[in-house]
Amino acid sequence: MPKCLIIEDEFAASSHLAALLKKVQPDMEILAFVESIKDGILWFNGHPEPDLIFSDIQIADGLSFSIFDSVRPRSPIIFTTAYDEYAIKAFKLNSIDYLLKPIDEESISFSLKKFREQQLLTGTRITELMHAVRLDKPNYRLSFLVRYQDRLLPVSTDEVMASYIDNGVVYLLLHNGKHYPVDMNLDDLQQQLDPQQFFRANRQFIVSRKSIQDMAVHFNGRLLLNLKVKTPEAIYISKERVSAFKRWFETFQ
């Protein structure tokens, strides 16, 4: 149900416009009638923006442009006026139409048709942007080819419990306890792994969520991670990284 605000200082004119709106689009909800610049600014400062604004240009205490210069609403505006001299100024705002009085049913129908088309276009554009965001989502590694003797073995990222560096060589530690070297450094590997599933524990280790059996609070505020597989050495998280680790573990479930 679209919500509309009417800015008009003449009761007869605002009543006539409201009646036409209800006739042309019965589900239109009229939120309020505003008669002056002062009341208009107060209304916008105290209410959510409407879906549509119908605004006379000449109102009780000046030109309604002063309202829009002050509050800068993003709502589309249909201006109504007895004069055509303000058309250029009107279209510098969010105007989608400019109706000369007296206003009739045909002109209102045309204006509302433009409003609906604009809303449809906006909705389509939002869908396109959401699709673009999905397309831009980083692609993380799903698998590795690791060297074993004279063969290359496929390894799913789901099998990886941790990765670590030893004497300059990076290894993948799998759920079965086996470990294989990979031809990359730990920083590059970290960028290729899903950060919701893997955490850089320290300079030597990256751990997966599923690998963590429990944690022990160690001296100096550090955490000692106990994994479900045996690791070459103990994995500590420094005091400075503990908060980030807890946030990661608790957030991405």
C-alpha positions as CSV (number, residue, x, y, z in Angstrom):
1,M,0.0,0.0,0.0
2,P,1.7,3.2,-1.1
3,K,1.8,6.1,1.4
4,C,1.3,9.6,0.2
5,L,1.9,13.1,1.7
6,I,-0.1,16.1,0.4
7,I,1.4,19.6,0.7
8,E,-1.4,22.1,0.0
9,D,-2.6,25.2,1.9
10,E,-6.1,25.3,0.4
11,F,-8.6,22.9,2.1
12,A,-10.7,22.6,-1.1
13,A,-7.7,21.8,-3.3
14,S,-6.3,19.2,-0.9
15,S,-9.7,17.6,-0.5
16,H,-10.2,17.5,-4.3
17,L,-6.8,15.9,-4.8
18,A,-7.4,13.4,-2.0
19,A,-10.7,12.3,-3.6
20,L,-9.1,11.9,-7.0
21,L,-6.2,9.8,-5.5
22,K,-8.7,7.5,-3.8
23,K,-10.7,7.2,-6.9
24,V,-7.8,6.4,-9.2
25,Q,-5.8,4.3,-6.7
26,P,-8.0,3.1,-3.9
27,D,-5.2,1.5,-1.9
28,M,-3.3,4.9,-1.6
29,E,-2.9,5.9,2.0
30,I,-2.8,9.6,2.7
31,L,-0.5,10.1,5.7
32,A,-1.1,13.8,6.3
33,F,-1.9,17.2,4.9
34,V,0.7,19.9,5.3
35,E,-0.1,23.6,4.8
36,S,3.1,25.5,5.3
37,I,6.9,25.4,5.1
38,K,7.3,25.3,8.8
39,D,4.8,22.4,9.3
40,G,6.4,20.5,6.3
41,I,9.9,20.6,7.8
42,L,8.5,19.6,11.2
43,W,6.6,16.7,9.6
44,F,9.6,15.3,7.7
45,N,11.8,15.6,10.8
46,G,9.3,13.5,12.8
47,H,8.1,10.9,10.4
48,P,9.5,8.3,7.9
49,E,9.5,9.5,4.3
50,P,6.4,8.7,2.3
51,D,6.4,6.7,-0.9
52,L,5.1,9.7,-2.8
53,I,4.6,13.4,-2.3
54,F,2.0,15.6,-3.9
55,S,3.0,19.2,-3.4
56,D,1.6,22.6,-4.5
57,I,4.4,25.0,-5.1
58,Q,2.9,28.2,-3.6
59,I,1.7,27.5,-0.1
60,A,0.9,29.7,2.9
61,D,4.3,31.0,3.9
62,G,6.2,30.7,0.6
63,L,7.3,28.2,-2.0
64,S,7.3,24.5,-1.0
65,F,10.8,24.2,-2.6
66,S,12.0,25.6,0.8
67,I,10.8,22.4,2.5
68,F,12.7,20.2,0.1
69,D,15.9,22.4,0.2
70,S,15.8,21.9,4.0
71,V,15.0,18.2,4.5
72,R,16.1,16.8,1.1
73,P,13.6,13.9,0.9
74,R,14.3,11.0,-1.4
75,S,10.6,10.4,-2.2
76,P,9.4,11.1,-5.7
77,I,7.4,14.4,-5.9
78,I,4.5,15.3,-8.1
79,F,4.1,19.1,-8.2
80,T,0.7,20.8,-8.6
81,T,0.4,24.5,-9.4
82,A,-1.6,27.1,-11.2
83,Y,1.6,28.4,-12.9
84,D,4.2,26.9,-15.2
85,E,7.0,29.2,-14.3
86,Y,8.5,26.8,-11.7
87,A,8.8,23.7,-13.9
88,I,12.6,23.9,-14.4
89,K,13.1,24.3,-10.6
90,A,10.7,21.5,-9.9
91,F,12.6,19.0,-12.1
92,K,15.9,19.8,-10.4
93,L,14.3,18.0,-7.4
94,N,12.9,14.5,-7.3
95,S,10.0,15.5,-9.5
96,I,8.3,12.9,-11.7
97,D,5.5,15.1,-12.9
98,Y,4.3,18.7,-12.9
99,L,0.5,19.2,-13.0
100,L,-1.2,22.4,-13.8
101,K,-4.4,23.2,-12.0
102,P,-7.3,22.5,-12.3
103,I,-6.3,18.8,-11.8
104,D,-8.5,16.1,-13.2
105,E,-8.7,12.4,-13.1
106,E,-6.9,11.8,-16.3
107,S,-3.8,13.8,-15.2
108,I,-3.8,12.1,-11.9
109,S,-4.0,8.7,-13.5
110,F,-1.1,9.5,-15.8
111,S,1.1,10.8,-12.9
112,L,0.4,7.7,-10.8
113,K,1.2,5.5,-13.8
114,K,4.6,7.2,-14.0
115,F,5.1,6.7,-10.2
116,R,4.3,2.9,-10.5
117,E,6.7,2.6,-13.4
118,Q,9.4,4.3,-11.5
119,Q,8.8,2.0,-8.5
120,L,9.0,-1.0,-10.8
121,L,12.2,0.2,-12.3
122,T,13.7,0.8,-8.9
123,G,12.7,-2.7,-7.7
124,T,14.3,-4.2,-10.9
125,R,17.5,-2.2,-10.3
126,I,17.7,-3.4,-6.7
127,T,17.3,-7.0,-7.9
128,E,20.1,-6.4,-10.4
129,L,22.4,-5.0,-7.8
130,M,21.7,-7.9,-5.4
131,H,22.5,-10.3,-8.3
132,A,25.7,-8.3,-8.9
133,V,26.7,-8.6,-5.2
134,R,26.2,-12.4,-5.4
135,L,28.4,-12.5,-8.5
136,D,31.0,-10.5,-6.8
137,K,31.2,-12.8,-3.8
138,P,34.7,-14.2,-3.5
139,N,35.2,-17.7,-4.7
140,Y,37.1,-19.7,-2.1
141,R,39.0,-23.0,-2.7
142,L,36.9,-26.1,-2.9
143,S,39.8,-28.5,-3.4
144,F,43.6,-29.0,-3.8
145,L,45.8,-31.2,-5.9
146,V,48.6,-32.4,-3.6
147,R,51.7,-34.2,-4.6
148,Y,52.3,-37.7,-3.2
149,Q,55.3,-39.6,-4.6
150,D,54.8,-39.6,-8.3
151,R,51.0,-38.8,-8.2
152,L,48.7,-35.9,-7.7
153,L,45.9,-36.5,-5.2
154,P,42.6,-34.5,-5.1
155,V,41.9,-33.2,-1.6
156,S,38.6,-31.5,-0.7
157,T,38.8,-28.4,1.4
158,D,36.3,-30.1,3.7
159,E,39.0,-32.6,4.6
160,V,41.4,-30.0,5.7
161,M,41.6,-29.6,9.5
162,A,44.5,-27.2,9.6
163,S,47.5,-25.9,7.7
164,Y,50.9,-25.0,9.0
165,I,54.4,-24.0,8.0
166,D,57.5,-26.1,8.9
167,N,61.0,-25.2,7.7
168,G,59.5,-22.9,5.0
169,V,57.1,-25.6,3.6
170,V,53.3,-25.2,4.0
171,Y,51.4,-28.4,4.7
172,L,47.7,-29.4,4.7
173,L,46.7,-31.5,7.7
174,L,43.7,-33.7,6.9
175,H,41.0,-35.3,9.1
176,N,42.8,-38.7,8.8
177,G,46.0,-37.3,10.2
178,K,47.9,-37.3,7.0
179,H,49.6,-34.1,5.8
180,Y,50.7,-33.0,2.4
181,P,52.8,-30.1,1.2
182,V,51.3,-27.4,-1.0
183,D,53.2,-25.0,-3.2
184,M,52.2,-21.7,-1.7
185,N,52.9,-19.6,1.4
186,L,50.6,-19.4,4.4
187,D,49.5,-15.9,3.6
188,D,48.3,-16.8,0.1
189,L,46.6,-19.9,1.4
190,Q,44.7,-17.9,4.0
191,Q,43.3,-15.7,1.2
192,Q,42.0,-18.7,-0.6
193,L,40.2,-20.3,2.3
194,D,36.7,-19.3,3.4
195,P,37.2,-17.0,6.5
196,Q,33.9,-18.3,7.9
197,Q,35.5,-21.8,8.2
198,F,39.2,-21.1,8.7
199,F,41.0,-18.9,11.2
200,R,44.6,-17.7,11.3
201,A,45.6,-18.8,14.8
202,N,49.1,-17.5,14.6
203,R,52.0,-17.1,12.2
204,Q,52.4,-20.9,11.9
205,F,48.9,-22.2,11.9
206,I,45.5,-21.8,10.2
207,V,42.8,-23.9,11.8
208,S,39.3,-25.0,10.6
209,R,36.2,-24.7,12.7
210,K,35.4,-28.4,12.5
211,S,38.9,-29.3,13.7
212,I,38.6,-27.7,17.2
213,Q,37.8,-30.1,20.0
214,D,38.2,-27.6,22.9
215,M,40.3,-24.7,24.2
216,A,42.2,-24.2,27.4
217,V,42.9,-20.8,28.9
218,H,46.6,-20.5,29.3
219,F,48.8,-18.2,31.3
220,N,49.2,-14.6,30.0
221,G,45.7,-14.7,28.6
222,R,46.5,-17.0,25.7
223,L,44.3,-19.8,24.5
224,L,45.6,-23.3,23.8
225,L,43.7,-25.0,21.0
226,N,43.2,-28.8,21.1
227,L,42.4,-30.2,17.7
228,K,40.7,-33.5,16.8
229,V,43.9,-34.4,15.0
230,K,47.5,-34.5,16.2
231,T,49.5,-31.4,15.3
232,P,53.3,-31.1,15.0
233,E,53.3,-28.6,17.9
234,A,50.9,-26.9,20.3
235,I,48.7,-24.2,18.8
236,Y,48.4,-21.0,20.9
237,I,46.3,-17.9,20.2
238,S,47.9,-14.8,21.6
239,K,46.1,-12.6,24.1
240,E,45.7,-9.9,21.5
241,R,44.0,-12.4,19.1
242,V,41.7,-14.1,21.6
243,S,38.8,-11.7,21.2
244,A,38.9,-12.0,17.4
245,F,39.0,-15.8,17.6
246,K,36.0,-15.9,20.0
247,R,34.1,-13.5,17.8
248,W,34.9,-15.7,14.7
249,F,33.9,-18.9,16.5
250,E,30.7,-17.6,17.9
251,T,29.5,-15.6,14.9
252,F,29.8,-17.8,11.9
253,Q,27.8,-20.9,12.9
